Amino acid sequence: MALEGNVAASTQNQPLNALVFLYKHVLKKPLEARIDAARSTKEPRVPAVLTREEVAKMLPLIDVTARLVVRVLYGSGLRITEAVCLRVTHV
């Protein structure tokens, strides 16, 4: 699973725990062989965050109407869907 399926570690744990349960509770036999399965290792994703200088360079390139929305998003930390749902009464 880890080598070909590219699955998460929790997905790998389920069949491994099923084998342990099968031997321990159903067959009532000790699991003599050590299960030495390849484990999935995924690097944590770090979100890309623009620096203030990068944002300052980008803002003049954006259309005037969209620039207002981008400034609200950047200044308030809103998500795009939250900004789309904004109304004048919210301000």
C-alpha positions in Angstrom: 0.0 0.0 0.0 2.7 2.5 0.9 4.8 1.8 -2.2 2.2 1.5 -4.9 -1.0 2.9 -3.5 0.5 6.1 -2.0 -1.9 6.0 0.9 -1.9 7.7 4.3 -0.5 6.0 7.4 -4.0 5.7 8.9 -5.2 3.8 5.8 -2.3 1.4 6.3 -3.1 0.9 10.0 -6.5 -0.5 9.3 -5.5 -3.8 7.5 -2.5 -4.1 9.9 -4.8 -3.9 12.9 -7.2 -6.3 11.2 -4.4 -8.9 10.9 -3.5 -8.5 14.6 -7.2 -8.8 15.6 -7.6 -11.9 13.4 -4.7 -13.8 15.0 -5.4 -12.6 18.6 -9.2 -12.9 18.9 -10.4 -15.2 16.0 -7.6 -17.7 15.6 -6.4 -17.4 19.2 -2.9 -17.8 18.1 0.1 -15.6 18.7 1.3 -13.6 15.8 4.8 -15.2 15.5 6.2 -13.3 12.6 7.0 -9.7 13.0 5.1 -7.6 10.5 7.7 -5.4 8.9 5.6 -3.4 6.4 6.9 -0.3 4.6 5.3 2.7 6.1 4.0 5.8 4.3 5.9 9.0 5.0 4.5 12.2 3.8 6.0 15.6 4.4 3.7 18.0 6.1 2.4 20.7 3.7 3.4 24.2 4.6 1.2 26.9 3.1 2.8 29.4 0.8 2.5 32.9 2.4 3.5 36.0 0.4 5.8 38.5 2.1 4.7 42.2 2.4 7.0 43.2 -0.3 5.6 40.6 -2.7 2.0 41.8 -1.9 3.1 45.4 -2.5 4.5 44.5 -5.9 1.4 42.5 -6.8 -1.4 45.0 -5.8 -0.7 47.6 -8.5 -1.0 44.9 -11.2 -4.5 43.9 -10.2 -7.7 45.4 -11.8 -9.1 48.3 -9.7 -12.4 46.4 -8.9 -10.6 43.2 -7.9 -8.0 45.2 -5.9 -10.5 46.2 -3.3 -11.5 42.6 -2.8 -7.9 41.5 -2.6 -7.1 44.3 -0.1 -10.0 43.2 2.1 -8.9 39.6 1.9 -5.3 40.4 2.7 -6.1 42.9 5.5 -8.7 40.9 7.3 -7.6 37.4 6.7 -10.9 36.4 5.1 -11.3 33.4 2.8 -12.4 34.0 -0.8 -15.9 32.5 -0.1 -16.2 34.7 2.9 -15.4 37.8 0.9 -17.8 36.9 -1.9 -20.6 36.6 0.7 -19.8 40.0 2.2 -22.6 42.7 2.0 -22.5 46.4 2.6 -24.4 45.9 5.9 -21.6 43.7 7.2 -19.2 46.6 7.0 
